[in-house]
Amino acid sequence: MKKSILFTLLIFHLLIACAQTKKISRLGIVNPTAGNLSNTINLINKGYLQADSIAIVGIFHQSQASSIASSEEFIRKSSYKNIAIEKIQGRVSLDSLFVENGCTKEFEEIFDKVDAIILFGGADIPPSVYGEETFLTTELISGGKNWELSFLFHLIGGSQNINFEPFLEKNPDFPILGICLGMQEMNVASGGSLYQDIPFQVHGKTTFESLLTLGAEHIHKNYWNRMDNENEYSFIHFHPIKIPEESFLKFNGVSATPTVASVHHQSPKKLGKGFAIAATSIDGKVVEALQHTQFKNVYGIQFHTDFSVLYDEGRTFNVSPSEIVELSEDTKMFHKLFWEDFSRRLVENR
């Protein structure tokens, strides 16, 4: 009986010790909409995002009132309870993005509260920020999201203000992942520019029908819902990318041209300060991934690895009147290894 009690006490103390040594990784999510939170939680629950324990820190600006309300409602109903929302209060205007401003102190406080940051997709950055007039096909992000550009500039710096010392100077291994719009924001925040419309500026096409003649590998967004109002198609387009040997995306056991999920019509043109190309479209004309040359854990992808539908078993995608796509084993492995790599970066910076 005594041995049984002693054994029970030993197990109890071991469990306490394990709990005490369990480390929490604090993952910052910029613009934590209900959709972005749902995708992140799905990645955690399915074991793609891995750490002892992950606390999600959502980062909004107070001006994003409707998004904040929707996210707070999502959090109340979610079974994933380790989520908090940080609201930036200061003011930042388009002409104060790349200098110290009313948000600088709050930016630094948030940087100190998290171990990594992810920026997800969205609409288009105002071209005036990178010195261009606005194309008719450009659909602007809401003004409430302009602060994200300033936040990134504070984190990594840029050619607009070379005397500014970015926050990552004191923590060069801090991971920042930009997905789709997130990568475009990285490029613009550091002084780069964008192709405002890939079909027109890169391929010289002005209609959806003429774009289709190029072949699927040259298309980056599914336009069938814009050409056919009688049938429903996936909003995702699937195409291969080309990964060079030295890229952070070069994983063992995966081809050099994996297929990715794509939903964009813009891409980097002039590269921002400190960035190098880490993947392109098959023809080399469209930048598909960037990595910072000084801060190696700062990188972006133009395609989506975050969509929950990509991880549904047996999911198929109706992409055109004649094609239904099911993800190949190569594509599935690429996504798995991508998130394993990010998880490693997150845990190592904890």
C-alpha positions as CSV (number, residue, x, y, z in Angstrom):
1,M,0.0,0.0,0.0
2,K,2.8,2.4,1.0
3,K,4.6,1.6,-2.3
4,S,1.5,2.4,-4.2
5,I,1.1,5.7,-2.5
6,L,4.8,6.5,-3.0
7,F,4.5,5.6,-6.7
8,T,1.4,7.8,-7.1
9,L,3.2,10.7,-5.4
10,L,6.3,10.2,-7.7
11,I,4.1,10.3,-10.8
12,F,2.3,13.5,-9.5
13,H,5.6,15.3,-8.9
14,L,6.9,14.2,-12.3
15,L,3.8,15.7,-13.9
16,I,4.3,18.9,-12.0
17,A,7.9,19.1,-13.1
18,C,6.9,18.5,-16.7
19,A,4.3,21.3,-16.5
20,Q,6.8,23.7,-15.0
21,T,9.4,23.0,-17.8
22,K,6.8,23.3,-20.5
23,K,7.6,26.5,-22.4
24,I,5.0,28.7,-24.1
25,S,5.7,30.1,-27.6
26,R,4.0,33.4,-28.1
27,L,2.9,33.7,-31.7
28,G,1.9,37.2,-32.9
29,I,-0.8,37.3,-35.6
30,V,-1.1,40.7,-37.4
31,N,-4.7,41.4,-38.3
32,P,-6.2,38.4,-36.4
33,T,-9.5,38.2,-38.3
34,A,-11.8,35.3,-37.4
35,G,-10.6,33.6,-40.6
36,N,-6.9,34.1,-39.8
37,L,-7.4,32.8,-36.3
38,S,-9.3,29.8,-37.5
39,N,-6.6,28.9,-40.0
40,T,-3.9,29.3,-37.3
41,I,-5.8,27.1,-34.8
42,N,-6.4,24.5,-37.5
43,L,-2.6,24.3,-38.2
44,I,-2.0,23.9,-34.5
45,N,-4.7,21.3,-33.9
46,K,-3.6,19.2,-36.9
47,G,0.1,19.3,-35.8
48,Y,1.5,21.4,-38.5
49,L,2.4,24.3,-36.2
50,Q,4.3,22.6,-33.3
51,A,5.6,23.8,-29.9
52,D,5.2,22.7,-26.3
53,S,2.4,25.3,-26.0
54,I,1.4,28.1,-28.4
55,A,-0.2,31.3,-27.1
56,I,-1.7,33.4,-29.9
57,V,-1.3,37.2,-29.6
58,G,-3.6,38.9,-32.1
59,I,-2.5,42.5,-33.0
60,F,-5.0,45.1,-34.3
61,H,-5.1,48.8,-34.5
62,Q,-8.0,50.3,-32.5
63,S,-9.4,51.8,-35.7
64,Q,-10.3,48.3,-36.9
65,A,-13.4,48.2,-34.7
66,S,-15.6,45.9,-36.7
67,S,-12.8,43.4,-37.2
68,I,-11.9,43.5,-33.5
69,A,-15.6,42.8,-32.6
70,S,-15.8,39.9,-35.0
71,S,-12.5,38.4,-33.7
72,E,-13.5,38.8,-30.0
73,E,-16.8,37.0,-30.8
74,F,-14.8,34.2,-32.5
75,I,-12.5,33.9,-29.4
76,R,-15.4,33.7,-27.0
77,K,-16.8,30.7,-29.0
78,S,-13.5,29.0,-29.7
79,S,-12.4,26.0,-27.8
80,Y,-8.8,27.3,-28.2
81,K,-8.5,29.5,-25.1
82,N,-4.9,30.7,-25.2
83,I,-5.6,33.8,-27.3
84,A,-5.3,37.5,-26.4
85,I,-5.8,40.7,-28.4
86,E,-3.4,43.6,-28.4
87,K,-4.9,46.9,-29.6
88,I,-2.5,49.6,-30.9
89,Q,-3.8,53.0,-29.9
90,G,-1.4,55.5,-31.5
91,R,-1.9,57.4,-34.8
92,V,0.1,56.7,-37.9
93,S,-0.6,58.4,-41.3
94,L,0.7,57.5,-44.8
95,D,3.3,60.3,-44.5
96,S,4.7,59.0,-41.2
97,L,5.0,55.3,-41.9
98,F,8.8,55.2,-42.2
99,V,9.8,57.4,-39.2
100,E,9.3,57.3,-35.5
101,N,5.6,58.1,-35.0
102,G,2.7,57.8,-32.5
103,C,2.8,54.0,-32.6
104,T,6.6,53.5,-32.2
105,K,6.6,52.8,-28.5
106,E,3.6,50.4,-28.8
107,F,5.3,48.6,-31.7
108,E,8.4,48.0,-29.5
109,E,6.3,46.8,-26.6
110,I,4.5,44.3,-28.8
111,F,7.8,43.1,-30.3
112,D,9.0,42.4,-26.8
113,K,5.8,40.4,-26.0
114,V,6.0,37.8,-28.8
115,D,8.4,35.2,-30.1
116,A,7.4,35.4,-33.8
117,I,5.0,37.2,-36.1
118,I,2.9,36.1,-39.0
119,L,1.2,38.5,-41.5
120,F,-1.5,37.0,-43.7
121,G,-3.2,37.9,-47.0
122,G,-5.5,40.7,-47.9
123,A,-6.2,43.5,-50.5
124,D,-3.7,45.8,-52.1
125,I,-1.2,48.4,-50.6
126,P,-1.8,52.0,-51.7
127,P,0.6,52.5,-54.6
128,S,1.3,56.0,-53.5
129,V,3.3,54.5,-50.7
130,Y,5.9,53.2,-53.3
131,G,5.6,56.2,-55.5
132,E,3.1,55.1,-58.2
133,E,-0.3,56.0,-59.4
134,T,-3.2,53.6,-58.8
135,F,-4.2,51.0,-61.4
136,L,-7.9,50.5,-62.2
137,T,-7.4,46.8,-61.0
138,T,-5.9,47.7,-57.7
139,E,-8.2,47.1,-54.7
140,L,-6.9,49.0,-51.6
141,I,-6.7,47.6,-48.1
142,S,-8.7,49.5,-45.6
143,G,-7.0,52.6,-44.1
144,G,-7.0,50.8,-40.7
145,K,-4.4,48.4,-42.0
146,N,-1.8,51.0,-43.1
147,W,-0.1,50.7,-39.7
148,E,1.2,47.2,-40.7
149,L,3.6,48.8,-43.1
150,S,5.0,51.0,-40.3
151,F,5.2,48.1,-37.9
152,L,7.3,46.1,-40.4
153,F,9.5,49.1,-41.1
154,H,10.1,49.5,-37.4
155,L,11.0,45.7,-37.2
156,I,13.3,45.4,-40.2
157,G,14.1,48.9,-41.5
158,G,14.1,50.1,-45.1
159,S,15.8,52.3,-47.7
160,Q,13.3,55.1,-47.1
161,N,15.1,56.0,-43.8
162,I,18.6,54.4,-43.6
163,N,19.4,56.1,-40.3
164,F,16.5,54.3,-38.5
165,E,17.7,51.4,-36.4
166,P,15.2,48.5,-36.7
167,F,14.1,46.5,-33.7
168,L,15.6,43.3,-35.0
169,E,19.0,44.7,-34.5
170,K,18.6,43.6,-30.9
171,N,17.2,40.2,-31.8
172,P,18.4,39.3,-35.3
173,D,16.9,35.7,-35.1
174,F,13.3,36.9,-34.6
175,P,11.0,35.1,-37.0
176,I,8.6,37.1,-39.2
177,L,6.6,35.3,-41.9
178,G,4.7,37.2,-44.5
179,I,2.0,35.4,-46.6
180,C,0.7,36.9,-49.9
181,L,-0.1,40.5,-48.9
182,G,2.2,39.9,-45.9
183,M,5.1,39.4,-48.2
184,Q,4.2,42.4,-50.3
185,E,4.1,44.5,-47.2
186,M,7.5,43.3,-46.2
187,N,8.8,44.4,-49.6
188,V,7.2,47.8,-49.6
189,A,8.0,48.5,-46.0
190,S,11.7,48.0,-46.7
191,G,11.6,50.3,-49.7
192,G,10.5,48.1,-52.6
193,S,7.7,48.3,-55.1
194,L,5.1,46.0,-56.6
195,Y,3.7,45.0,-60.0
196,Q,0.1,46.2,-59.4
197,D,-1.3,43.7,-61.9
198,I,0.6,40.6,-63.0
199,P,-1.6,39.8,-66.0
200,F,-1.2,43.2,-67.6
201,Q,2.3,44.3,-66.4
202,V,4.1,41.0,-66.7
203,H,2.2,39.2,-69.5
204,G,0.5,42.1,-71.4
205,K,-3.0,40.6,-71.0
206,T,-6.1,42.7,-70.5
207,T,-8.8,40.1,-70.5
208,F,-9.3,36.9,-68.5
209,E,-9.8,34.9,-71.6
210,S,-6.5,36.0,-73.2
211,L,-4.7,35.2,-69.9
212,L,-6.0,31.6,-70.0
213,T,-4.1,31.0,-73.3
214,L,-0.8,31.3,-71.4
215,G,-1.3,28.1,-69.5
216,A,-2.0,27.4,-65.8
217,E,1.7,27.8,-64.8
218,H,1.5,31.5,-65.7
219,I,-1.7,32.3,-63.8
220,H,-1.7,33.3,-60.1
221,K,-5.4,33.7,-59.3
222,N,-8.5,31.7,-60.4
223,Y,-10.5,34.0,-62.7
224,W,-13.2,31.5,-63.6
225,N,-15.7,33.0,-61.2
226,R,-15.3,36.3,-63.1
227,M,-16.0,34.6,-66.5
228,D,-18.8,32.1,-65.6
229,N,-21.7,33.2,-63.5
230,E,-23.6,29.9,-63.8
231,N,-21.1,27.6,-62.0
232,E,-19.1,27.8,-58.8
233,Y,-15.3,27.4,-58.9
234,S,-12.6,27.4,-56.3
235,F,-11.2,30.8,-55.6
236,I,-7.7,29.1,-55.4
237,H,-5.5,28.6,-58.4
238,F,-2.8,25.9,-58.3
239,H,0.5,26.3,-60.1
240,P,4.1,25.2,-59.7
241,I,6.9,27.4,-58.4
242,K,10.7,27.1,-59.0
243,I,12.9,26.8,-55.9
244,P,16.7,27.4,-56.2
245,E,19.1,25.2,-54.3
246,E,20.0,27.8,-51.8
247,S,16.4,28.7,-50.9
248,F,14.9,28.2,-47.4
249,L,12.1,26.4,-49.3
250,K,14.4,23.7,-50.5
251,F,13.3,20.7,-48.5
252,N,14.7,17.2,-48.7
253,G,12.2,14.8,-50.3
254,V,10.3,17.5,-52.2
255,S,10.7,18.4,-55.8
256,A,12.2,21.7,-56.9
257,T,8.9,22.7,-58.5
258,P,6.1,22.0,-56.0
259,T,2.6,23.0,-56.7
260,V,1.2,25.8,-54.5
261,A,-2.1,27.5,-53.7
262,S,-2.3,31.0,-55.2
263,V,-4.7,33.9,-54.9
264,H,-2.9,37.1,-55.9
265,H,-2.6,39.5,-58.8
266,Q,0.4,41.5,-57.5
267,S,4.0,40.7,-56.7
268,P,7.3,42.4,-55.9
269,K,8.9,44.5,-58.6
270,K,11.8,46.4,-57.1
271,L,13.1,44.5,-54.1
272,G,13.1,46.2,-50.7
273,K,16.3,46.8,-48.7
274,G,17.9,43.5,-47.5
275,F,15.7,41.1,-49.5
276,A,16.7,38.4,-51.9
277,I,14.6,36.2,-54.2
278,A,14.0,32.7,-52.7
279,A,11.5,31.3,-55.3
280,T,9.9,32.4,-58.6
281,S,7.2,31.3,-61.0
282,I,8.3,28.6,-63.5
283,D,9.1,31.3,-66.1
284,G,11.1,33.3,-63.6
285,K,9.0,36.4,-64.2
286,V,7.1,36.5,-60.9
287,V,8.7,36.5,-57.4
288,E,7.1,33.8,-55.3
289,A,9.3,34.0,-52.1
290,L,11.7,36.5,-50.4
291,Q,14.2,36.1,-47.6
292,H,16.1,38.8,-45.8
293,T,19.8,38.7,-46.2
294,Q,20.6,40.1,-42.7
295,F,17.7,38.7,-40.7
296,K,17.5,35.1,-41.9
297,N,14.2,34.4,-40.1
298,V,12.4,37.2,-41.9
299,Y,10.9,35.7,-45.1
300,G,7.8,35.8,-47.2
301,I,5.8,33.6,-49.6
302,Q,3.5,34.9,-52.3
303,F,1.4,31.7,-52.2
304,H,-0.8,30.3,-49.3
305,T,0.2,27.5,-46.9
306,D,-2.3,28.8,-44.3
307,F,-5.7,27.9,-45.8
308,S,-7.5,25.3,-43.7
309,V,-9.0,23.7,-46.9
310,L,-5.6,22.5,-47.9
311,Y,-5.4,20.2,-45.0
312,D,-8.8,18.5,-45.3
313,E,-8.5,14.8,-46.1
314,G,-9.7,14.0,-49.6
315,R,-10.5,17.6,-50.5
316,T,-10.8,18.4,-54.2
317,F,-11.0,21.8,-55.9
318,N,-13.1,22.6,-58.9
319,V,-10.8,25.1,-60.7
320,S,-12.3,25.2,-64.2
321,P,-15.1,23.6,-66.3
322,S,-12.7,20.8,-67.2
323,E,-10.4,20.4,-64.2
324,I,-10.7,19.2,-60.6
325,V,-7.5,19.3,-58.6
326,E,-6.5,17.0,-55.7
327,L,-3.3,17.8,-53.9
328,S,-0.4,15.5,-54.8
329,E,1.7,13.8,-52.2
330,D,4.6,16.1,-53.1
331,T,2.5,19.2,-52.4
332,K,1.3,17.8,-49.1
333,M,4.8,17.0,-48.0
334,F,5.9,20.5,-49.1
335,H,3.3,22.1,-46.8
336,K,4.2,19.8,-43.9
337,L,7.9,20.6,-44.1
338,F,7.2,24.3,-44.6
339,W,5.4,24.5,-41.2
340,E,7.9,22.2,-39.5
341,D,10.6,24.8,-40.6
342,F,8.6,27.7,-39.2
343,S,7.9,25.8,-36.0
344,R,11.6,25.3,-35.5
345,R,12.3,29.0,-36.0
346,L,9.5,29.9,-33.5
347,V,10.7,27.5,-30.8
348,E,14.4,28.4,-31.1
349,N,13.6,32.1,-30.6
350,R,11.4,31.4,-27.5
